[in-house]
Amino acid sequence: MYALTENLGRRVARGIDEFGYAALLLVESLYWLVAGALRGQPVRLRAVVTEMMRIGVAAIPIVAILAFANGVMMALQGVYTLKDFGAESQVIPGLALSITREFGALIVGIVVAGRSGSAIAARIGSMQMSQEIDALRVLGVNPVRYLVAPILLAMLVMVPALTILANLMALTGGGLLCVLKLHFSLATYWESVIAYLEVSDVMQGLVKSLVFAVLIALVGCTNGFMARGGADGIGHSTTRSVVLCIAAIVIADMLFTLFLSR
């Protein structure tokens, strides 16, 4: 019992330590993004573009395919469920609202967490092990400005952009299924989608995507900076980063839905 309590206490203390470290990374990154140029040490534009290519452009094919498949699956389930009530046409507002408010941002968050969250943790963890981060400090280069700020800015730009792409692909997939099953034109489907949607529905998904972007960047960077123990430590940090990113995204999404659906 004593050992169990001790282990639980250590885990809680480590969790609080990591949360505080992530909060400091966020504050310091925002400081460099806003005030870096005023101090003559701007965040490197080339690094931001490189991160945008890694995080966003390289993820376009997988995001498009998964969103399209998810849209088809949601439409199929909706048509078969509503068929028993003779209300198959009501699948269109269901698709429009659930994709733009919920699933577009969620799919992108999980894909980016799996691809980029793990890669960020592995890259920074490797630099930590090889003492490259200590070398940056010796050279007078702030590691947060050099490494974390470009990742955070690239995430804040590319995750919402990928969410818009995911919304369009999922709605297209759902529309094609509706055309085949309900026998109306694709133009009629899109007119119905636009009629049901409001700007606030799309904005709700985009706000979620911004929060997911911050969570992925901070969890990946924190696990990278805290990596210890050689190759095994990097592997542990990479796996842990993916698990924590997805858990944080799902919990944040639940809280958003809980408060915004009232």
Secondary structure, 3 states (H helix, E strand, C coil): CHHHHHHHHHHHHHHHHHHHHHHHHHHHHHHHHHHCCCCCCCCCHHHHHHHHHHHCHHHHHHHHHHHHHHHHHHHHHHHHHHHCCCCHHHHHHHHHHHHHHHHHHHHHHHHHHHHHHHHHHHHHHHHHHCCHHHHHHHCCCCHHHHHHHHHHHHHHHHHHHHHHHHHHHHHHHHHHHHHHHHCCCHHHHHHHHHHHCCHHHHHHHHHHHHHHHHHHHHHHHHHHHCCCCHHHHHHHHHHHHHHHHHHHHHHHHHHHHHHHCC
